[in-house]
């Protein structure tokens, strides 16, 4: 094995799906790109990493709700564009031609063009580490969407696209929650 610079170690583990997180501050919608996400267990509980450095964080902290929208590979240029500008001076839904849709539970909008949307309530904010713990309260899937492959950030400006799905459901049956 060859040595890897320690400051690049995160690129070995970062490859969770890139998501879009929408918020509403009571006046306007906003959307940000997040590549640091985590499923915390089999319940609909998730965590994202963000903080004061993101314009959307104020709305997230104030409203205590958001939507995690899951884009597909055909949306990669929009996803990167959203992540490289600020909602302070940009209406990202308009600029990137995305359609906000009302959720069932939260005021933050769903993103029509995404494969799936999870409406969430904030459970906890661990400010020291920039971790926002979210509880899913409603979920929506665009079953008619043809493209279903998601993208995963490596952390160095490159991405991995989902590929072939491999099943080991029979071997793992005792560990999979009922109904999954």
Residue frames as qw, qx, qy, qz and C-alpha x, y, z in Angstrom:
[[0.000, 0.888, 0.460, 0.000, 0.00, 0.00, 0.00],
 [0.385, 0.371, -0.039, 0.844, 1.08, 3.54, -0.61],
 [0.164, -0.400, -0.485, 0.760, 0.67, 6.38, 1.87],
 [0.041, 0.729, 0.505, 0.459, -2.24, 8.79, 1.46],
 [0.077, 0.311, -0.256, 0.912, -2.07, 12.34, 2.74],
 [0.081, -0.348, -0.810, 0.465, -4.12, 12.42, 5.93],
 [0.239, 0.389, 0.163, -0.875, -6.01, 15.53, 4.80],
 [0.476, 0.182, -0.556, -0.656, -7.43, 13.42, 1.94],
 [0.039, 0.018, 0.978, -0.202, -8.62, 10.51, 4.13],
 [0.449, 0.360, 0.456, -0.679, -12.21, 11.80, 4.07],
 [0.506, 0.414, -0.427, -0.625, -12.36, 11.12, 0.31],
 [0.193, 0.117, -0.972, -0.059, -12.28, 7.40, 1.11],
 [0.002, -0.343, -0.871, 0.351, -15.52, 7.60, 3.11],
 [0.199, 0.317, 0.140, -0.917, -17.49, 10.58, 1.83],
 [0.141, 0.022, -0.724, -0.675, -19.31, 8.80, -0.93],
 [0.235, 0.463, 0.761, -0.388, -22.84, 8.96, 0.50],
 [0.307, 0.634, 0.582, 0.406, -25.51, 10.30, -1.85],
 [0.100, 0.008, -0.016, 0.995, -25.42, 13.99, -2.62],
 [0.009, -0.669, -0.740, 0.066, -28.73, 15.56, -1.58],
 [0.004, 0.465, 0.115, 0.878, -30.48, 18.87, -1.90],
 [0.229, -0.461, -0.700, 0.496, -31.88, 20.34, 1.32],
 [0.042, -0.589, -0.341, -0.732, -34.71, 22.84, 1.03],
 [0.215, -0.370, -0.582, 0.692, -35.79, 25.34, 3.66],
 [0.042, -0.726, -0.397, -0.559, -38.35, 28.09, 4.05],
 [0.298, -0.017, -0.456, 0.839, -37.66, 30.99, 6.42],
 [0.088, 0.632, 0.595, -0.489, -41.28, 32.17, 6.42],
 [0.244, 0.746, -0.063, -0.616, -40.67, 34.48, 3.46],
 [0.576, 0.604, -0.441, -0.331, -38.82, 32.53, 0.79],
 [0.993, -0.016, 0.108, 0.045, -37.67, 29.09, -0.22],
 [0.083, 0.783, -0.606, -0.114, -34.02, 28.17, -0.49],
 [0.996, 0.092, -0.020, -0.002, -32.07, 25.09, -1.48],
 [0.108, -0.782, 0.612, 0.040, -28.54, 23.92, -0.71],
 [0.825, 0.268, -0.497, -0.028, -26.39, 20.99, -1.73],
 [0.543, -0.614, 0.524, -0.234, -25.16, 18.66, 1.02],
 [0.702, 0.335, -0.625, -0.073, -22.81, 15.74, 0.51],
 [0.143, 0.215, -0.835, 0.485, -22.29, 14.87, 4.17],
 [0.713, -0.250, -0.093, -0.649, -25.32, 12.85, 5.20],
 [0.081, 0.191, -0.949, 0.237, -25.97, 9.87, 7.42],
 [0.717, -0.352, -0.423, -0.428, -28.77, 7.44, 8.17],
 [0.194, -0.550, 0.627, -0.516, -28.65, 6.94, 11.94],
 [0.355, -0.037, 0.903, -0.238, -30.74, 3.76, 12.25],
 [0.079, 0.284, 0.882, 0.368, -33.71, 1.94, 10.73],
 [0.092, 0.758, 0.521, -0.381, -36.16, 4.61, 11.89],
 [0.438, 0.748, 0.245, 0.434, -36.60, 7.62, 9.65],
 [0.376, -0.882, 0.070, 0.276, -33.78, 9.50, 11.41],
 [0.717, 0.510, 0.043, 0.474, -31.01, 11.20, 9.46],
 [0.400, -0.745, 0.018, 0.534, -28.15, 13.61, 10.03],
 [0.568, 0.714, 0.092, 0.398, -26.64, 16.26, 7.79],
 [0.557, -0.384, -0.092, 0.730, -23.63, 18.45, 8.32],
 [0.205, 0.708, 0.240, 0.631, -24.09, 22.19, 7.96],
 [0.436, -0.519, -0.395, 0.620, -23.77, 25.31, 10.05],
 [0.022, -0.825, -0.161, 0.542, -23.57, 29.09, 10.23],
 [0.217, -0.365, 0.542, 0.725, -21.46, 29.17, 7.05],
 [0.085, 0.322, 0.812, 0.480, -24.54, 28.18, 4.98],
 [0.255, -0.143, -0.062, -0.954, -27.24, 30.77, 4.33],
 [0.636, -0.276, -0.568, -0.443, -29.95, 28.08, 4.67],
 [0.445, -0.094, -0.764, 0.459, -28.82, 27.22, 8.19],
 [0.141, -0.016, 0.335, -0.931, -30.63, 30.23, 9.69],
 [0.649, -0.050, -0.255, -0.715, -33.93, 29.12, 8.18],
 [0.680, -0.032, -0.733, 0.002, -33.29, 25.53, 9.24],
 [0.272, -0.046, -0.672, 0.687, -32.59, 26.59, 12.82],
 [0.298, 0.007, 0.173, -0.939, -35.56, 28.98, 12.92],
 [0.712, 0.012, -0.283, -0.642, -38.20, 26.75, 11.29],
 [0.451, -0.306, 0.810, -0.216, -36.78, 23.46, 12.65],
 [0.788, 0.329, 0.507, -0.118, -37.78, 21.71, 9.43],
 [0.103, 0.572, -0.574, -0.577, -36.52, 20.97, 5.93],
 [0.922, 0.305, 0.119, -0.206, -36.82, 18.60, 3.01],
 [0.382, -0.434, 0.722, 0.380, -34.07, 16.24, 1.92],
 [0.747, 0.569, 0.011, -0.344, -34.49, 15.94, -1.85],
 [0.658, -0.272, 0.627, 0.314, -32.58, 13.18, -3.62],
 [0.460, 0.704, -0.257, -0.476, -31.41, 14.17, -7.12],
 [0.922, 0.143, 0.332, 0.142, -30.27, 11.82, -9.85],
 [0.615, -0.200, 0.367, 0.669, -27.21, 11.82, -12.09],
 [0.330, 0.587, 0.476, 0.565, -28.93, 13.80, -14.85],
 [0.199, -0.947, -0.202, -0.148, -29.21, 16.69, -12.37],
 [0.759, -0.255, -0.111, 0.589, -25.49, 16.81, -11.50],
 [0.327, 0.351, 0.085, 0.873, -24.80, 20.20, -13.10],
 [0.363, -0.716, -0.221, -0.554, -27.75, 21.72, -11.24],
 [0.796, -0.540, -0.232, 0.148, -26.62, 20.11, -7.96],
 [0.652, -0.058, -0.053, 0.754, -23.08, 21.47, -8.33],
 [0.089, 0.527, 0.181, 0.826, -24.39, 24.90, -9.36],
 [0.545, -0.732, -0.272, -0.305, -26.67, 25.06, -6.32],
 [0.804, -0.462, -0.146, 0.346, -23.71, 24.23, -4.11],
 [0.579, 0.017, 0.069, 0.812, -21.51, 26.94, -5.58],
 [0.036, -0.490, -0.141, -0.859, -23.77, 29.97, -5.13],
 [0.071, -0.157, -0.690, 0.703, -25.61, 31.52, -2.21],
 [0.076, -0.672, -0.722, -0.146, -29.29, 32.00, -1.48],
 [0.213, -0.571, -0.217, 0.762, -28.36, 35.43, -0.12],
 [0.172, 0.554, -0.211, -0.787, -28.43, 36.83, -3.64],
 [0.240, 0.155, -0.805, -0.519, -29.76, 33.98, -5.79],
 [0.791, 0.057, 0.268, -0.548, -33.21, 32.43, -6.21],
 [0.185, -0.349, 0.894, 0.212, -31.83, 28.96, -6.80],
 [0.555, 0.373, 0.727, -0.156, -35.16, 27.40, -7.78],
 [0.487, 0.822, 0.086, -0.283, -35.48, 29.92, -10.63],
 [0.052, 0.763, -0.579, -0.281, -31.82, 29.93, -11.64],
 [0.138, -0.282, 0.940, 0.135, -31.58, 26.13, -11.85],
 [0.565, 0.026, -0.465, -0.681, -35.09, 25.61, -13.26],
 [0.193, -0.106, -0.945, 0.242, -36.38, 23.51, -10.36],
 [0.439, -0.470, -0.403, -0.651, -40.01, 23.29, -9.34],
 [0.088, -0.133, 0.729, -0.666, -40.90, 23.77, -5.66],
 [0.525, -0.347, -0.643, -0.436, -43.92, 21.75, -4.57],
 [0.492, -0.548, 0.292, -0.610, -45.82, 21.92, -1.28],
 [0.210, 0.149, -0.941, 0.221, -45.11, 19.20, 1.23],
 [0.544, -0.479, -0.637, -0.263, -47.71, 17.38, 3.29],
 [0.640, -0.592, -0.395, 0.291, -46.21, 18.29, 6.70],
 [0.469, -0.460, -0.015, 0.754, -43.48, 20.94, 6.45],
 [0.269, 0.890, 0.116, -0.349, -43.38, 24.40, 4.82],
 [0.182, -0.546, 0.638, 0.511, -40.06, 23.73, 3.08],
 [0.724, 0.442, -0.140, -0.511, -40.74, 22.73, -0.52],
 [0.832, 0.025, 0.525, 0.178, -40.32, 19.37, -2.21],
 [0.056, 0.557, -0.526, -0.640, -38.30, 19.41, -5.45],
 [0.823, 0.362, 0.155, -0.408, -40.45, 18.02, -8.27],
 [0.616, 0.619, -0.474, -0.115, -37.48, 17.02, -10.46],
 [0.125, -0.508, 0.819, -0.233, -35.87, 14.85, -7.75],
 [0.468, -0.003, -0.872, -0.145, -36.25, 11.10, -7.44],
 [0.524, -0.527, -0.658, 0.122, -37.43, 11.34, -3.83],
 [0.080, -0.597, 0.191, -0.775, -38.17, 13.89, -1.12],
 [0.540, -0.365, -0.697, 0.299, -38.17, 13.34, 2.65],
 [0.233, -0.786, -0.040, -0.571, -39.93, 15.93, 4.78],
 [0.644, -0.075, -0.574, 0.501, -38.06, 16.34, 8.07],
 [0.393, -0.890, -0.057, -0.222, -38.27, 17.99, 11.47],
 [0.311, 0.580, -0.581, 0.479, -35.11, 19.00, 13.33],
 [0.808, -0.444, -0.386, 0.036, -34.53, 16.81, 16.40],
 [0.621, -0.662, 0.051, 0.417, -31.18, 18.23, 17.50],
 [0.483, 0.817, -0.178, 0.261, -28.41, 20.55, 16.37],
 [0.800, -0.420, 0.021, 0.427, -24.93, 19.66, 17.57],
 [0.210, 0.975, -0.053, -0.041, -23.35, 23.04, 16.86],
 [0.429, -0.694, 0.525, 0.244, -19.80, 22.12, 17.83],
 [0.481, -0.111, 0.790, 0.364, -19.71, 19.54, 15.04],
 [0.311, 0.301, -0.353, -0.830, -22.17, 21.11, 12.57],
 [0.086, -0.140, -0.971, -0.171, -24.49, 18.10, 12.78],
 [0.527, -0.015, 0.083, -0.845, -28.23, 18.51, 12.34],
 [0.125, 0.091, 0.986, -0.068, -30.27, 15.46, 13.37],
 [0.465, 0.065, -0.239, -0.850, -33.53, 15.11, 11.45],
 [0.424, 0.170, 0.852, -0.258, -36.64, 12.98, 11.89],
 [0.115, -0.093, -0.691, -0.708, -38.46, 12.04, 8.69],
 [0.367, 0.264, 0.555, -0.698, -42.17, 12.89, 8.91],
 [0.741, 0.539, 0.263, -0.302, -43.24, 12.13, 5.31],
 [0.348, -0.350, 0.689, 0.532, -41.58, 10.64, 2.23],
 [0.660, 0.629, 0.141, -0.386, -42.37, 10.84, -1.48],
 [0.485, -0.214, 0.694, 0.486, -40.94, 8.95, -4.48],
 [0.486, 0.552, -0.216, -0.642, -41.32, 9.91, -8.13],
 [0.720, -0.015, 0.693, 0.012, -42.12, 6.40, -9.33],
 [0.698, 0.671, 0.249, -0.007, -42.48, 7.50, -12.96],
 [0.008, 0.884, -0.415, -0.214, -38.96, 8.97, -13.09],
 [0.912, 0.359, -0.193, 0.038, -36.84, 6.98, -15.55],
 [0.443, 0.520, -0.538, 0.493, -33.41, 8.00, -14.23],
 [0.763, -0.608, -0.162, -0.150, -32.89, 6.51, -10.78],
 [0.778, 0.052, -0.274, 0.563, -29.11, 6.58, -10.35],
 [0.312, -0.946, -0.050, 0.068, -27.88, 8.91, -7.61],
 [0.538, 0.631, -0.329, 0.452, -24.48, 10.59, -7.37],
 [0.755, -0.588, -0.135, 0.257, -21.94, 10.41, -4.58],
 [0.145, 0.933, -0.283, 0.167, -19.34, 13.09, -3.91],
 [0.842, 0.055, -0.326, 0.427, -15.77, 11.94, -3.42],
 [0.440, -0.819, -0.138, 0.341, -14.86, 15.33, -1.95],
 [0.438, -0.386, 0.353, 0.731, -12.29, 16.40, -4.49],
 [0.332, 0.507, -0.203, -0.769, -14.66, 17.68, -7.19],
 [0.321, 0.125, -0.847, -0.404, -15.33, 14.22, -8.62],
 [0.699, -0.069, 0.288, -0.651, -18.40, 12.05, -8.26],
 [0.089, -0.053, 0.989, 0.106, -19.35, 8.38, -8.35],
 [0.615, 0.003, -0.223, -0.756, -22.58, 7.27, -10.02],
 [0.725, -0.093, 0.593, -0.338, -24.65, 4.37, -8.69],
 [0.279, 0.336, -0.794, -0.422, -24.23, 1.26, -10.71],
 [0.604, -0.097, -0.743, -0.270, -25.42, -2.29, -10.62],
 [0.600, -0.463, 0.314, -0.572, -27.49, -3.39, -7.61],
 [0.433, 0.179, -0.879, 0.087, -26.42, -6.59, -5.87],
 [0.710, -0.452, -0.053, -0.538, -28.86, -8.46, -3.63],
 [0.341, 0.155, -0.862, 0.341, -27.96, -10.37, -0.47],
 [0.545, -0.366, 0.047, -0.753, -31.44, -10.09, 1.05],
 [0.891, -0.187, -0.385, -0.151, -31.69, -13.80, 1.84],
 [0.652, 0.078, -0.513, 0.553, -28.41, -13.85, 3.75],
 [0.089, 0.176, -0.335, 0.922, -29.33, -10.65, 5.63],
 [0.431, -0.500, -0.571, -0.489, -33.03, -11.46, 6.27],
 [0.581, -0.526, -0.546, 0.295, -32.59, -11.67, 10.04],
 [0.366, -0.308, -0.148, 0.866, -31.17, -8.11, 10.12],
 [0.046, -0.250, -0.397, -0.882, -33.68, -6.37, 7.84],
 [0.295, 0.155, 0.519, -0.787, -36.64, -4.73, 9.61],
 [0.351, 0.450, 0.821, -0.026, -40.09, -6.08, 8.76],
 [0.347, 0.838, 0.375, -0.192, -41.63, -4.43, 5.74],
 [0.052, -0.781, 0.377, 0.495, -38.35, -3.16, 4.25]]
